Amino acid sequence: MQKRIYILIVVLLAFLLATFVVMPTENTEETNTPAAEQPPTIIFQPPDEIEPHEEYNNDEDADDINEVELYMDRDIYEEYEDTYFEIYSIFGTADSVAGDMWERMERWRYDAVLLSQRHRDTVIINMNPNENVVYLTFDDGPDPVNTVSVINTLIEHDVSATFFFLGENIRHHPEVVLMAYEAGFTIGLHGYTHTSFRSLSEDEIIAELERTNDLLESITGSRATTMRPPYGAIGDDEVDVIRSQDLLIYLWSLDTLDWAQRDANEILRNIQEYTRPGEIILMHAFSGQRLVPEILPEIIEFLRDEGFEMRALP
């Protein structure tokens, strides 16, 4: 019996000894693992008074406008809001413009919007989208038939518009130029020969513009302050040259693709489907374009029914 008690005591002592050896000691050293970082507390306090920006004419300003609107007093914001507005994507379709031709046109439209963003002071695609106004424009005249028909329709319906005339056609039909001018329409330059400015040197571009403007002045007594490059074909270098001649460049935001349409109703369809406030609408009025004079009264009626005012480009 005593032997059993002795063995039990030995086992108990062995157990207590083993427990004491393996028991972890308290770690009193500081750990090197940092505590989880807390997000900083951001306190936003707008200044008491913020001076409005005078203009928004470049990409850097455009990136800032939403942030400015967040903290700028609404009355102050509205002081300069009209100097910056959305540049539209360019719309307009035709069944005959498809495949590679359509892809090239889409590429040009994309590049034109970027060009306008880089040169807000010179390259205009659309006017103010906050005003229910559209701008009818007619390229490639003058001619004694279709241009005259368009002018007469505009006069009959008391509509203002803009013509971008070619120098060669001005030389051949000065009486039509004078007719448009005396009726109060805006006349801009469209080059002299309808040659892409991308294929011309700086001196050649200036010659195209000066020669056309000299002709225009000899007929009307006034020089143009606006222009539209043939095919809309310009890049940064061409913009710089045109700007040096104190000319504003008007492209377009809605292309009726009248030159590619087989049916005048397709011109009207583009206007019905795509017209937005501030739209600059591209059409043509020259010897090869009979569809525009045919459908123009319906275009005017539609735009008026939709509540749009039609003005000439400034």
C-alpha positions in Angstrom: 0.0 0.0 0.0 2.8 2.4 1.0 4.5 1.5 -2.3 1.5 2.5 -4.3 1.2 5.8 -2.4 4.9 6.5 -3.1 4.4 5.9 -6.8 1.4 8.2 -6.9 3.4 11.0 -5.2 6.2 10.6 -7.6 3.9 10.8 -10.6 2.2 13.8 -9.2 5.5 15.6 -8.6 6.6 14.7 -12.1 3.4 16.2 -13.6 3.8 19.4 -11.5 7.4 19.8 -12.6 6.6 19.3 -16.3 3.8 21.9 -16.1 6.1 24.5 -14.5 8.8 24.0 -17.2 6.6 24.4 -20.3 4.4 27.2 -19.0 5.1 30.4 -21.1 6.3 33.4 -19.2 4.7 36.8 -19.7 6.3 38.9 -22.5 7.0 42.3 -21.1 8.8 43.6 -24.3 6.9 46.0 -26.7 5.7 44.4 -29.9 7.2 45.7 -33.2 3.8 45.2 -35.0 2.1 48.6 -35.4 -1.5 49.1 -34.6 -3.9 49.4 -37.6 -3.8 52.8 -39.1 -7.0 54.9 -38.7 -8.2 57.0 -41.6 -7.3 60.6 -41.3 -10.0 63.0 -40.3 -10.6 65.5 -43.2 -12.0 68.8 -42.3 -13.1 70.8 -45.3 -13.5 74.5 -44.8 -14.1 76.7 -47.9 -12.6 80.1 -48.0 -14.8 83.1 -47.1 -14.7 84.5 -50.6 -13.5 82.9 -53.8 -12.7 85.0 -56.9 -14.3 83.5 -60.0 -12.1 82.4 -62.9 -12.4 84.7 -65.9 -12.6 82.0 -68.5 -12.3 78.2 -69.1 -10.4 77.8 -72.3 -8.1 74.9 -71.8 -8.0 71.3 -70.6 -6.5 72.1 -67.2 -9.4 74.4 -66.4 -11.9 71.9 -67.8 -10.6 69.3 -65.4 -11.1 71.7 -62.5 -14.6 72.8 -63.1 -16.4 70.1 -61.2 -14.2 70.7 -58.2 -14.7 74.4 -58.4 -18.5 74.0 -58.5 -18.3 72.0 -55.2 -17.0 74.8 -53.1 -17.8 78.0 -55.1 -20.9 80.0 -54.2 -23.6 79.4 -56.8 -23.9 83.1 -57.6 -20.2 83.4 -58.2 -20.1 80.2 -60.3 -22.8 81.5 -62.6 -20.6 84.6 -63.3 -18.3 82.4 -65.4 -20.4 79.4 -66.1 -21.3 80.6 -69.6 -17.7 80.8 -70.7 -17.3 77.0 -70.3 -19.7 74.5 -71.7 -19.8 70.9 -73.0 -18.3 70.1 -76.3 -20.7 67.8 -78.1 -19.9 64.6 -79.9 -20.5 65.0 -83.6 -23.6 63.2 -84.9 -25.2 62.4 -88.3 -25.5 59.2 -90.4 -26.1 58.1 -94.0 -26.6 54.6 -95.4 -24.0 55.2 -98.1 -21.3 56.1 -95.5 -20.3 52.7 -94.2 -17.4 50.4 -93.7 -14.0 52.0 -93.9 -15.5 55.3 -94.8 -17.6 55.4 -91.7 -14.6 54.3 -89.5 -12.5 57.2 -91.0 -15.3 59.6 -90.3 -15.8 58.4 -86.8 -12.0 58.9 -86.2 -12.1 62.4 -87.6 -15.1 63.3 -85.4 -13.2 62.0 -82.3 -10.1 63.9 -83.2 -12.1 67.1 -83.9 -13.6 67.1 -80.4 -10.1 66.7 -78.9 -8.8 69.5 -81.2 -11.6 71.8 -79.9 -10.8 70.9 -76.3 -7.2 71.9 -76.9 -8.1 75.1 -78.7 -11.3 76.3 -77.0 -10.6 79.9 -77.9 -10.4 79.2 -81.6 -12.0 75.9 -82.7 -15.8 75.8 -82.1 -17.9 72.6 -82.6 -21.1 73.7 -80.9 -22.5 76.7 -79.2 -24.0 77.1 -75.7 -26.1 74.0 -74.9 -28.0 76.0 -72.2 -29.7 78.1 -74.9 -32.5 76.7 -77.1 -30.8 78.0 -80.2 -29.4 76.2 -83.3 -27.2 77.5 -86.1 -27.8 76.6 -89.8 -24.6 76.7 -91.9 -24.2 76.2 -95.6 -20.8 75.4 -97.3 -19.3 75.5 -100.8 -21.3 78.3 -102.4 -22.1 80.6 -103.8 -23.8 79.5 -107.0 -26.7 81.2 -108.9 -29.2 78.4 -108.4 -29.0 76.4 -105.1 -27.4 79.1 -103.0 -30.0 81.6 -104.2 -32.8 79.2 -103.5 -31.5 78.7 -99.9 -31.2 82.5 -99.4 -34.7 83.1 -100.6 -36.1 80.3 -98.4 -34.3 81.8 -95.3 -35.6 85.3 -96.1 -39.1 84.0 -96.6 -39.1 82.3 -93.3 -37.2 85.1 -91.5 -34.4 82.8 -90.5 -30.8 83.8 -89.9 -27.9 81.6 -91.0 -24.2 81.4 -92.0 -22.6 80.8 -95.3 -19.0 79.6 -95.7 -18.1 80.6 -99.3 -15.3 79.4 -101.5 -13.0 82.0 -103.1 -13.3 80.5 -106.6 -17.1 80.7 -106.4 -17.0 84.2 -105.0 -15.0 85.3 -108.0 -17.6 83.7 -110.4 -20.8 84.8 -108.6 -20.2 88.1 -106.8 -23.9 89.0 -107.2 -24.9 86.1 -105.0 -22.3 87.1 -102.3 -23.8 90.6 -102.3 -27.3 89.2 -102.1 -26.4 87.1 -99.0 -24.6 90.0 -97.4 -27.3 92.6 -98.0 -29.9 90.1 -96.6 -27.9 90.1 -93.3 -26.5 86.7 -93.4 -23.0 86.0 -91.9 -20.4 85.1 -94.5 -17.3 83.1 -93.5 -14.3 81.8 -95.5 -14.1 78.3 -96.8 -10.7 78.6 -98.4 -10.2 79.5 -102.1 -9.9 76.2 -103.9 -11.4 73.7 -101.4 -8.0 72.1 -100.8 -7.4 70.3 -97.6 -5.3 72.6 -95.3 -3.5 69.5 -94.0 -1.8 69.3 -97.4 -0.8 73.0 -97.6 2.2 74.9 -96.1 1.7 77.8 -93.8 2.2 80.3 -96.6 -0.3 78.5 -98.8 -2.9 78.4 -96.1 -2.5 82.2 -95.5 -2.7 82.8 -99.2 -6.0 80.8 -99.4 -7.4 82.8 -96.6 -6.2 86.2 -97.7 -7.1 85.8 -101.3 -10.7 84.8 -100.4 -11.1 87.6 -97.8 -9.7 90.2 -100.3 -12.4 89.1 -102.8 -15.1 89.2 -100.2 -14.0 92.7 -99.0 -14.0 94.0 -102.6 -17.7 93.0 -102.9 -19.1 93.7 -99.5 -16.7 96.2 -98.0 -16.2 93.9 -95.1 -13.7 91.1 -94.2 -14.8 87.8 -92.7 -13.8 87.0 -89.1 -14.8 83.4 -89.3 -13.9 80.4 -91.4 -14.5 76.7 -91.9 -11.6 74.6 -93.3 -12.5 72.4 -96.3 -13.4 68.9 -95.1 -12.9 70.1 -91.6 -9.3 69.0 -92.2 -7.0 70.7 -89.7 -4.7 69.9 -86.9 -2.8 71.9 -84.2 -0.4 73.4 -86.7 -3.2 74.6 -89.0 -5.1 76.0 -86.1 -2.1 78.1 -85.1 -1.8 79.5 -88.7 -5.5 80.3 -88.9 -5.4 81.9 -85.4 -2.6 84.2 -86.6 -5.0 85.6 -89.2 -7.5 86.6 -86.4 -10.1 84.1 -87.6 -12.4 81.9 -85.5 -12.8 78.3 -86.8 -16.3 76.9 -86.8 -16.6 73.2 -87.4 -20.0 71.5 -86.7 -21.7 69.2 -84.2 -24.4 67.8 -86.5 -23.5 66.7 -90.0 -26.6 66.1 -92.2 -24.3 64.3 -94.6 -26.4 65.9 -97.4 -23.7 65.2 -99.9 -24.0 61.5 -99.3 -27.8 61.3 -99.1 -30.0 59.9 -101.9 -33.2 61.2 -100.4 -33.9 64.7 -99.0 -35.9 63.2 -96.1 -32.7 61.6 -94.8 -31.3 65.1 -94.3 -34.4 65.9 -92.3 -34.2 62.6 -90.4 -30.7 63.5 -89.1 -32.0 66.9 -87.8 -35.1 65.3 -86.3 -33.0 62.6 -84.5 -30.0 64.4 -83.4 -30.6 68.2 -82.9 -29.6 69.5 -79.4 -29.6 73.0 -78.1 -26.5 74.9 -79.3 -26.2 72.7 -82.4 -24.1 73.9 -85.4 -25.7 72.1 -88.3 -23.7 71.4 -91.5 -25.4 71.6 -94.9 -24.2 72.6 -98.4 -25.6 75.1 -100.9 -23.8 74.9 -104.2 -24.3 73.8 -107.8 -24.2 70.0 -107.0 -26.6 70.1 -104.1 -30.3 70.1 -104.9 -31.6 68.2 -101.9 -31.0 71.0 -99.3 -33.1 73.6 -101.1 -35.8 71.0 -101.5 -36.0 70.0 -97.8 -35.1 73.3 -96.1 -38.6 74.6 -95.6 -39.4 71.4 -93.7 -36.2 71.7 -91.7 -37.2 75.2 -90.6 -40.7 74.1 -89.7 -39.5 71.2 -87.6 -37.0 73.3 -85.7 -39.5 75.9 -84.9 -42.1 73.4 -83.8 -39.5 72.0 -81.4 -39.0 75.5 -80.0 -35.6 76.2 -81.4 -34.5 79.7 -82.5 -32.2 79.8 -85.5 -29.4 82.3 -85.5 -26.3 83.1 -87.6 -22.9 82.3 -86.0 -21.4 85.3 -84.3 
